[in-house]
Amino acid sequence: MSKYDEPIERLIEYFRTLPGVGYKTAQRYAYSIIEGQKDRAKNFADAIIEVKEKIGLCKECGNYTDKEVCDICSKRDKKIICVVKEPKDVIAMEKVKSYNGVYHVLFGTLSPLDNRGPNDIRIKELLARVQRDGVQEVIMATDPDVEGDATAMYIAKLLSPLGVKVTRLAQGVAMGTDLEYADEMTLTKAMDLRQKI
């Protein structure tokens, strides 16, 4: 027998389907809705419906947008493409205020263990953009893990015959980190990628 009436239990279960939301957090969210104003709950529900109805993928980069072509793709330099794993990575990269290029969202990385190969992510679309737009540089900004590195290397090999410069975000010791706490791989990469100052 459920601890709650069915509508409450149903709301809790829907909140639990969100990433990182456990039972206690879902319970707090449900009570917040119940205890809040009815208008607030309606506005919340309307916002969910609106985002599902109006948000799609940019036909250029694959980022989420309410237009056919997102603002970044329509206003920025198309000769430089920063390749990211997911749409949320675009938001993170936009913190680099000096970047004026466009993005390409792969929606995943290569992962043989998860049966995710080149045809399962947006590599063909990237190659088409590179050829169509005369791209000069592709910046690989996938995560610095096995899948991200493998994806970056795979794409670099595909782009090499096209004469496109392929770069990878530098990795190393983060600012404010004490060297004694950095792991061996981080320090090795930091040394290998050192730059003249």
C-alpha positions as a LaTeX table, in Angstrom:
\begin{tabular}{lrrr}
\hline
Residue & $x$ (\AA) & $y$ (\AA) & $z$ (\AA) \\
\hline
Met1 & 0.00 & 0.00 & 0.00 \\
Ser2 & 1.30 & 3.43 & $-0.96$ \\
Lys3 & 2.18 & 6.00 & 1.71 \\
Tyr4 & 0.55 & 8.74 & $-0.36$ \\
Asp5 & $-2.65$ & 9.23 & $-2.29$ \\
Glu6 & $-2.25$ & 8.22 & $-5.94$ \\
Pro7 & $-1.88$ & 11.75 & $-7.42$ \\
Ile8 & 0.95 & 12.57 & $-4.98$ \\
Glu9 & 2.71 & 9.24 & $-5.55$ \\
Arg10 & 2.39 & 9.75 & $-9.32$ \\
Leu11 & 3.94 & 13.24 & $-9.09$ \\
Ile12 & 6.80 & 11.90 & $-6.94$ \\
Glu13 & 7.45 & 9.12 & $-9.47$ \\
Tyr14 & 7.56 & 11.62 & $-12.35$ \\
Phe15 & 10.09 & 13.78 & $-10.49$ \\
Arg16 & 12.15 & 10.64 & $-9.82$ \\
Thr17 & 12.52 & 10.09 & $-13.57$ \\
Leu18 & 14.68 & 13.24 & $-13.76$ \\
Pro19 & 18.46 & 12.67 & $-13.68$ \\
Gly20 & 19.97 & 12.87 & $-10.20$ \\
Val21 & 16.62 & 13.08 & $-8.41$ \\
Gly22 & 16.16 & 10.47 & $-5.67$ \\
Tyr23 & 13.04 & 9.68 & $-3.71$ \\
Lys24 & 13.57 & 12.31 & $-0.96$ \\
Thr25 & 14.24 & 15.11 & $-3.46$ \\
Ala26 & 11.23 & 14.05 & $-5.56$ \\
Gln27 & 9.15 & 14.12 & $-2.40$ \\
Arg28 & 10.31 & 17.70 & $-1.63$ \\
Tyr29 & 9.52 & 18.79 & $-5.19$ \\
Ala30 & 6.05 & 17.25 & $-4.99$ \\
Tyr31 & 5.29 & 18.99 & $-1.69$ \\
Ser32 & 6.55 & 22.27 & $-3.12$ \\
Ile33 & 4.01 & 21.95 & $-5.93$ \\
Ile34 & 1.20 & 20.93 & $-3.57$ \\
Glu35 & 1.90 & 23.74 & $-1.10$ \\
Gly36 & 2.48 & 26.41 & $-3.76$ \\
Gln37 & $-0.07$ & 28.55 & $-5.55$ \\
Lys38 & $-2.19$ & 26.89 & $-8.24$ \\
Asp39 & $-1.04$ & 29.53 & $-10.78$ \\
Arg40 & 2.59 & 28.60 & $-10.08$ \\
Ala41 & 1.85 & 24.92 & $-10.74$ \\
Lys42 & 0.00 & 25.79 & $-13.95$ \\
Asn43 & 2.86 & 28.01 & $-15.15$ \\
Phe44 & 5.33 & 25.22 & $-14.39$ \\
Ala45 & 3.24 & 22.72 & $-16.37$ \\
Asp46 & 2.82 & 25.21 & $-19.23$ \\
Ala47 & 6.60 & 25.77 & $-19.35$ \\
Ile48 & 7.16 & 22.02 & $-19.73$ \\
Ile49 & 4.58 & 21.76 & $-22.52$ \\
Glu50 & 5.97 & 24.86 & $-24.28$ \\
Val51 & 9.55 & 23.57 & $-24.27$ \\
Lys52 & 8.39 & 20.22 & $-25.70$ \\
Glu53 & 6.37 & 21.96 & $-28.43$ \\
Lys54 & 8.76 & 24.76 & $-29.41$ \\
Ile55 & 12.31 & 23.51 & $-28.86$ \\
Gly56 & 14.00 & 21.45 & $-31.54$ \\
Leu57 & 17.46 & 21.00 & $-32.98$ \\
Cys58 & 19.32 & 23.63 & $-34.97$ \\
Lys59 & 19.68 & 22.25 & $-38.51$ \\
Glu60 & 23.31 & 23.41 & $-38.56$ \\
Cys61 & 24.88 & 22.49 & $-35.20$ \\
Gly62 & 22.32 & 20.26 & $-33.49$ \\
Asn63 & 22.00 & 22.47 & $-30.41$ \\
Tyr64 & 18.57 & 23.08 & $-28.88$ \\
Thr65 & 16.79 & 26.14 & $-30.24$ \\
Asp66 & 13.34 & 27.55 & $-30.98$ \\
Lys67 & 14.45 & 28.54 & $-34.49$ \\
Glu68 & 15.42 & 26.59 & $-37.60$ \\
Val69 & 19.01 & 27.88 & $-37.24$ \\
Cys70 & 20.19 & 28.97 & $-33.78$ \\
Asp71 & 21.54 & 32.46 & $-33.06$ \\
Ile72 & 25.12 & 31.19 & $-32.74$ \\
Cys73 & 25.10 & 29.55 & $-36.18$ \\
Ser74 & 23.43 & 32.53 & $-37.83$ \\
Lys75 & 25.81 & 35.16 & $-36.41$ \\
Arg76 & 29.23 & 33.56 & $-35.89$ \\
Asp77 & 32.32 & 32.57 & $-37.90$ \\
Lys78 & 31.56 & 29.23 & $-39.57$ \\
Lys79 & 35.23 & 28.59 & $-40.40$ \\
Ile80 & 35.86 & 27.34 & $-36.83$ \\
Ile81 & 33.76 & 24.58 & $-35.29$ \\
Cys82 & 33.96 & 23.48 & $-31.65$ \\
Val83 & 32.76 & 19.87 & $-31.35$ \\
Val84 & 30.98 & 18.95 & $-28.11$ \\
Lys85 & 29.27 & 15.85 & $-26.77$ \\
Glu86 & 25.95 & 17.34 & $-25.61$ \\
Pro87 & 23.96 & 20.60 & $-25.83$ \\
Lys88 & 24.78 & 21.45 & $-22.21$ \\
Asp89 & 28.46 & 21.54 & $-23.22$ \\
Val90 & 27.71 & 24.48 & $-25.53$ \\
Ile91 & 26.60 & 26.47 & $-22.48$ \\
Ala92 & 29.83 & 25.54 & $-20.68$ \\
Met93 & 31.99 & 26.52 & $-23.66$ \\
Glu94 & 30.19 & 29.83 & $-24.03$ \\
Lys95 & 31.96 & 30.89 & $-20.84$ \\
Val96 & 35.01 & 31.34 & $-23.08$ \\
Lys97 & 34.06 & 34.86 & $-24.08$ \\
Ser98 & 36.74 & 35.16 & $-26.77$ \\
Tyr99 & 35.39 & 32.24 & $-28.86$ \\
Asn100 & 33.55 & 33.48 & $-31.95$ \\
Gly101 & 33.13 & 30.23 & $-33.87$ \\
Val102 & 30.20 & 27.83 & $-34.08$ \\
Tyr103 & 29.53 & 24.46 & $-32.45$ \\
His104 & 28.67 & 20.94 & $-33.47$ \\
Val105 & 26.81 & 18.69 & $-31.03$ \\
Leu106 & 27.55 & 14.98 & $-31.46$ \\
Phe107 & 24.91 & 13.69 & $-29.01$ \\
Gly108 & 27.32 & 11.13 & $-27.60$ \\
Thr109 & 30.79 & 9.74 & $-28.03$ \\
Leu110 & 32.15 & 6.53 & $-29.48$ \\
Ser111 & 31.77 & 3.70 & $-26.98$ \\
Pro112 & 32.11 & 0.10 & $-28.15$ \\
Leu113 & 31.08 & $-1.14$ & $-24.69$ \\
Asp114 & 27.75 & 0.67 & $-25.09$ \\
Asn115 & 27.41 & $-0.40$ & $-28.77$ \\
Arg116 & 27.74 & 3.25 & $-29.87$ \\
Gly117 & 29.66 & 3.57 & $-33.11$ \\
Pro118 & 30.28 & 6.33 & $-35.69$ \\
Asn119 & 26.80 & 5.98 & $-37.19$ \\
Asp120 & 25.16 & 6.52 & $-33.80$ \\
Ile121 & 26.46 & 10.06 & $-33.28$ \\
Arg122 & 26.45 & 13.12 & $-35.58$ \\
Ile123 & 29.81 & 12.59 & $-37.34$ \\
Lys124 & 28.41 & 12.53 & $-40.91$ \\
Glu125 & 26.75 & 15.90 & $-40.31$ \\
Leu126 & 30.06 & 17.31 & $-39.08$ \\
Leu127 & 31.91 & 16.12 & $-42.18$ \\
Ala128 & 29.22 & 17.65 & $-44.40$ \\
Arg129 & 29.54 & 21.02 & $-42.63$ \\
Val130 & 33.32 & 20.99 & $-42.87$ \\
Gln131 & 33.20 & 20.43 & $-46.63$ \\
Arg132 & 30.28 & 22.78 & $-47.32$ \\
Asp133 & 31.47 & 25.73 & $-45.21$ \\
Gly134 & 35.21 & 25.55 & $-45.96$ \\
Val135 & 36.02 & 25.03 & $-42.28$ \\
Gln136 & 39.62 & 25.81 & $-41.34$ \\
Glu137 & 39.74 & 24.48 & $-37.77$ \\
Val138 & 37.82 & 21.92 & $-35.75$ \\
Ile139 & 38.30 & 22.12 & $-31.99$ \\
Met140 & 37.57 & 18.84 & $-30.22$ \\
Ala141 & 35.97 & 19.68 & $-26.86$ \\
Thr142 & 34.78 & 16.21 & $-25.89$ \\
Asp143 & 35.36 & 15.09 & $-22.30$ \\
Pro144 & 38.94 & 14.11 & $-21.37$ \\
Asp145 & 38.04 & 10.45 & $-20.84$ \\
Val146 & 38.53 & 7.26 & $-22.88$ \\
Glu147 & 35.39 & 7.77 & $-25.00$ \\
Gly148 & 36.03 & 11.49 & $-25.53$ \\
Asp149 & 39.64 & 10.89 & $-26.53$ \\
Ala150 & 38.70 & 8.03 & $-28.87$ \\
Thr151 & 36.04 & 10.19 & $-30.52$ \\
Ala152 & 38.47 & 13.10 & $-30.95$ \\
Met153 & 41.11 & 10.83 & $-32.52$ \\
Tyr154 & 38.57 & 9.19 & $-34.84$ \\
Ile155 & 37.27 & 12.54 & $-36.09$ \\
Ala156 & 40.82 & 13.88 & $-36.49$ \\
Lys157 & 41.67 & 10.92 & $-38.74$ \\
Leu158 & 38.57 & 11.56 & $-40.86$ \\
Leu159 & 39.39 & 15.26 & $-41.24$ \\
Ser160 & 43.11 & 14.85 & $-41.89$ \\
Pro161 & 42.76 & 14.19 & $-45.66$ \\
Leu162 & 40.63 & 17.34 & $-45.96$ \\
Gly163 & 43.48 & 19.57 & $-44.78$ \\
Val164 & 41.51 & 20.85 & $-41.79$ \\
Lys165 & 43.41 & 21.82 & $-38.66$ \\
Val166 & 42.12 & 19.69 & $-35.75$ \\
Thr167 & 42.92 & 20.77 & $-32.21$ \\
Arg168 & 42.06 & 19.41 & $-28.78$ \\
Leu169 & 41.33 & 21.44 & $-25.69$ \\
Ala170 & 44.49 & 21.52 & $-23.58$ \\
Gln171 & 44.34 & 19.45 & $-20.44$ \\
Gly172 & 46.45 & 19.77 & $-17.37$ \\
Val173 & 46.63 & 21.22 & $-13.92$ \\
Ala174 & 43.63 & 23.42 & $-13.16$ \\
Met175 & 44.25 & 26.93 & $-11.87$ \\
Gly176 & 44.33 & 27.00 & $-8.11$ \\
Thr177 & 45.30 & 23.34 & $-7.80$ \\
Asp178 & 48.30 & 22.33 & $-5.68$ \\
Leu179 & 50.66 & 20.15 & $-7.71$ \\
Glu180 & 50.91 & 17.63 & $-4.88$ \\
Tyr181 & 47.22 & 16.81 & $-5.27$ \\
Ala182 & 47.29 & 16.43 & $-9.07$ \\
Asp183 & 47.30 & 12.87 & $-10.39$ \\
Glu184 & 50.05 & 11.46 & $-12.60$ \\
Met185 & 48.08 & 11.60 & $-15.85$ \\
Thr186 & 47.11 & 15.22 & $-15.28$ \\
Leu187 & 50.70 & 16.23 & $-14.57$ \\
Thr188 & 51.97 & 14.27 & $-17.59$ \\
Lys189 & 49.52 & 15.99 & $-19.91$ \\
Ala190 & 50.30 & 19.35 & $-18.35$ \\
Met191 & 54.02 & 18.81 & $-19.03$ \\
Asp192 & 53.51 & 17.46 & $-22.56$ \\
Leu193 & 51.26 & 20.39 & $-23.50$ \\
Arg194 & 53.38 & 23.08 & $-21.87$ \\
Gln195 & 53.57 & 26.39 & $-23.72$ \\
Lys196 & 56.25 & 29.03 & $-23.91$ \\
Ile197 & 55.53 & 32.07 & $-21.74$ \\
\hline
\end{tabular}
